[in-house]
């Protein structure tokens, strides 16, 4: 799919991204644009909705907030970068933000505390490699990758000096502790319910 009004080999900024009105969902990673259309399938949205429900219910009255895609996450090399200097904007499936000063009407400016991506065939390589490195570089404290075909969740937690730790692996019958948020535990059985229905 061609980019609107631009050449595909160009390097883009968030300022460019804001001018695109072609009703498509886009992401920029280090200035390279990727189209997110078509939208995810029904089961992807069902799993995402259940994850969102569990996080949102727990966070009522607490200082962190949860958002699900489409929601712009602007990752910048320095905190006062302008729209013209911002070359990375992604739309993870789900994000948790605990520093509410990072939020504005356009999304979040800076690294969320927790990011969840649900793997699909069209995004697998980008989620597993490119976004893994991106989130690690920008200091996202936890990165969750869900593999629906295997009913598996990998949780990567940022260590003090060595980037992400080896993943913790969870399956359909597991509950996932989220120490970042206190005593929350996510029930993966409820997330994966109806996987093949």
Secondary structure, 3 states (H helix, E strand, C coil): CCCCCCCCCCCCCHHHHCCCCCCCCEEEECCEEEECCCCCCHHHHHHHHHHHHHHHHHHCCCCCEEEECCCCEECCCCCCCCCCCCCCEECCCEEEECCHHHEECCEEECCCCEEEEECCCCCHHHHHHHHHHHHHHHCCCEEEEEEHHHCEEEEEEECCCCCECCCEEECCCCEEECHHHCCCEEEHHHHHCCCCC
